[in-house]
């Protein structure tokens, strides 16, 4: 029986390309898109895509590149709280895990019956629509941001249509949605959870916040940033992976 190489030339090329895309997104405004009340990053999405299309080894290496870039960015463009990213438990470990897990989540839901995937995706889409509707209301009553309003309306319509047609959606799309959601959550929860557990008090002191409100404050960041990042992860991952599969 012929042994397969863990890292073929093709896989190393994909690691290099997707790793470079992740770094490029972090160094330019292209990596940040206004969704809801914040700008969501899409730096983590190449890691998720690499994991799904080429497996956990490739995804893990792309996540490693993403994590190392976080350390580099913290050193070269420091902010008062950049010190948290010097710790590889916060900057690297969640990104490597994020590169491993989407592959297994995708394979797991691919083997399940469509009903289970459909129920979970319905819950996710319903939550996204509620979040976007609330964000749109804030845009309309606060400082008007025309671009933000347009983006939110387009996304509300798109996810609402998808929710109504979920029965006709291919099982593969449901599996990709779950993989993208879990991958994005691992990044958000892993990084912010690590900050809370290891540097919570110090982090709040530097930001001149009440240290007793550390949990609420960091949870607020997780919700504000995490939900928009899940939305973008779903849209881009489903589109890109399906396009790659068709090209193959």
C-alpha positions in Angstrom: 0.0 0.0 0.0 1.4 3.3 -1.1 1.9 5.8 1.8 0.5 9.3 1.2 2.7 12.2 2.1 1.4 14.4 4.8 2.4 17.5 2.9 2.5 17.2 -0.9 3.6 20.0 -3.1 0.0 20.9 -3.8 -0.8 21.2 -0.1 2.3 23.3 0.6 1.3 25.6 -2.2 -2.2 26.0 -0.8 -0.7 26.7 2.7 1.5 29.4 1.2 -1.3 31.0 -0.9 -4.0 31.0 1.8 -1.5 32.0 4.5 -0.4 34.9 2.4 -4.0 36.0 1.7 -4.7 35.9 5.5 -1.7 38.1 6.2 -2.6 40.5 3.3 -6.1 40.9 4.6 -4.7 41.8 8.0 -2.4 44.5 6.5 -5.0 46.2 4.4 -8.5 47.6 4.8 -9.7 44.7 2.7 -9.7 42.5 5.8 -12.3 44.6 7.6 -15.9 44.9 6.4 -18.7 47.0 8.2 -21.4 44.5 9.3 -23.8 45.5 12.1 -22.3 48.0 14.5 -18.7 47.1 13.9 -16.1 46.2 11.3 -15.7 42.4 11.0 -12.4 40.8 10.1 -12.2 38.1 7.4 -8.6 37.2 8.2 -9.7 33.9 9.7 -11.7 32.7 6.7 -8.7 31.4 4.6 -7.9 29.2 7.5 -11.4 27.7 7.5 -11.4 27.2 3.7 -8.0 25.5 3.7 -9.2 23.1 6.4 -12.3 22.1 4.6 -10.8 21.7 1.1 -7.4 20.1 2.1 -7.8 18.7 5.6 -6.8 19.5 9.1 -3.0 19.4 8.5 -3.2 22.2 5.9 -5.8 24.1 8.0 -3.5 23.8 11.0 -0.5 25.2 9.2 -2.5 28.2 7.8 -3.8 28.8 11.3 -0.2 28.8 12.5 0.7 31.5 9.9 -2.3 33.5 11.0 -1.2 33.2 14.7 2.4 34.1 14.0 1.3 37.2 12.0 -0.8 38.2 15.1 2.4 38.2 17.2 4.3 40.1 14.4 1.5 42.7 14.2 1.4 43.1 18.0 5.1 43.8 18.0 5.3 46.1 15.0 2.0 48.0 15.5 1.6 47.9 19.3 -1.5 49.2 21.1 -1.9 49.4 24.9 -3.3 45.8 25.0 -1.1 44.2 22.3 0.9 42.4 25.0 -1.9 39.8 25.2 -0.9 38.5 21.7 2.7 37.9 22.8 1.3 34.8 24.5 1.0 31.9 21.9 -1.9 30.5 23.9 -3.9 33.5 22.8 -2.4 34.3 19.4 -1.5 30.9 18.0 -3.3 28.0 19.7 -6.9 29.1 18.9 -5.9 29.7 15.2 -4.3 26.3 14.9 -7.4 24.6 16.4 -9.6 26.7 14.1 -7.6 25.3 11.2 -8.2 21.7 12.4 -11.8 21.5 13.5 -13.8 22.8 10.4 -12.7 19.8 8.4 -14.1 17.4 11.0 -17.3 19.5 11.5 -17.9 19.5 7.8 -17.4 15.7 7.5 -19.6 15.0 10.6 -22.6 16.9 9.2 -22.0 15.5 5.8 -22.7 12.1 7.3 -25.8 13.2 9.3 -29.3 13.3 7.9 -30.3 16.5 6.3 -32.9 17.2 9.0 -30.4 17.7 11.9 -28.2 20.1 9.7 -31.3 22.0 8.6 -32.6 22.6 12.2 -29.2 23.9 13.3 -28.8 26.1 10.3 -32.3 27.5 10.8 -31.3 28.5 14.3 -28.1 30.1 13.1 -29.9 32.0 10.2 -32.7 33.2 12.5 -30.2 34.6 14.9 -28.3 36.3 12.1 -31.4 38.0 10.7 -32.4 39.2 14.2 -28.9 40.6 14.8 -28.9 42.4 11.4 -32.4 43.8 11.9 -31.4 45.2 15.3 -28.1 46.7 13.8 -30.1 48.3 11.0 -32.4 50.0 13.5 -29.3 51.4 15.2 -27.9 52.7 11.9 -31.2 54.5 11.1 -31.7 56.2 14.5 -28.0 57.0 15.2 -25.2 58.4 13.0 -26.4 57.4 9.5 -23.9 55.3 7.6 -25.2 54.8 4.1 -22.8 52.0 3.2 -23.5 50.2 6.5 -27.3 50.5 5.9 -27.0 49.1 2.3 -24.8 46.2 3.5 -27.2 45.3 6.3 -30.3 45.5 4.1 -28.7 43.3 1.4 -27.7 40.7 4.0 -31.1 40.7 5.7 -32.8 40.0 2.3 -30.2 37.3 1.4 -30.4 35.4 4.7 -34.2 35.7 4.8 -34.5 34.2 1.3 -32.1 31.5 2.3 -34.2 30.8 5.4 -37.4 30.4 3.4 -35.7 28.1 0.8 -33.7 26.1 3.4 -35.6 22.9 2.4 -34.3 23.1 -1.1 -30.7 23.9 -0.1 -28.2 21.1 -0.8 -26.9 19.1 2.2 -23.4 20.2 1.3 -24.2 23.9 1.9 -25.7 23.0 5.3 -22.5 21.2 6.2 -20.3 24.1 5.0 -22.5 26.6 7.0 -21.9 24.5 10.2 -18.1 24.2 9.6 -17.8 28.0 8.9 -19.8 28.9 12.0 -17.8 26.6 14.4 -14.5 27.7 12.9 -15.3 31.4 13.4 -16.5 30.7 17.0 -13.3 28.9 17.8 -11.3 31.9 16.8 -13.5 34.4 18.8 -14.0 32.3 21.9 -10.4 31.0 21.9 -8.8 34.5 21.7 -11.2 36.4 23.9 -11.6 33.6 26.4 -7.8 33.4 26.7 -7.6 37.1 27.3 -10.2 36.9 30.1 -8.7 33.9 31.8 -5.1 34.9 31.7 -5.1 38.7 31.5 -8.6 39.8 32.5 -7.7 42.1 35.4 -4.6 43.6 33.7 -6.5 44.0 30.4 -9.3 46.0 32.1 -6.9 48.1 34.1 -5.1 49.2 31.0 -8.4 50.1 29.3 -9.4 52.0 32.5 -12.5 49.8 33.0 -14.0 48.3 36.2 -12.2 45.0 36.7 -15.4 43.6 38.2 -17.0 44.0 34.8 -14.3 42.1 32.9 -16.6 39.2 32.0 -19.4 41.4 30.7 -17.0 43.7 28.8 -15.2 40.9 27.0 -18.5 39.1 26.3 -19.7 42.3 24.7 -16.7 42.4 22.4 -17.3 38.7 21.6 -20.9 39.4 20.6 -20.1 42.6 18.7 -17.3 41.1 16.7 -18.2 37.4 16.7 -21.6 37.5 15.1 -20.5 39.7 12.1 -17.5 37.4 11.6 -19.7 34.3 11.5 -21.9 36.0 8.9 -19.0 36.7 6.6 -17.4 33.3 7.3 -20.7 31.6 6.1 -21.0 33.7 3.0 -17.4 33.5 1.8 -16.8 29.9 2.8 -19.9 28.5 1.1 -19.2 30.5 -2.0 -15.5 29.8 -2.3 -15.6 26.1 -1.4 -18.5 25.4 -3.8 -16.7 27.3 -6.6 -13.5 25.3 -6.0 -15.5 22.0 -6.0 -17.1 22.9 -9.3 -13.7 23.8 -10.8 -12.3 20.4 -9.8 
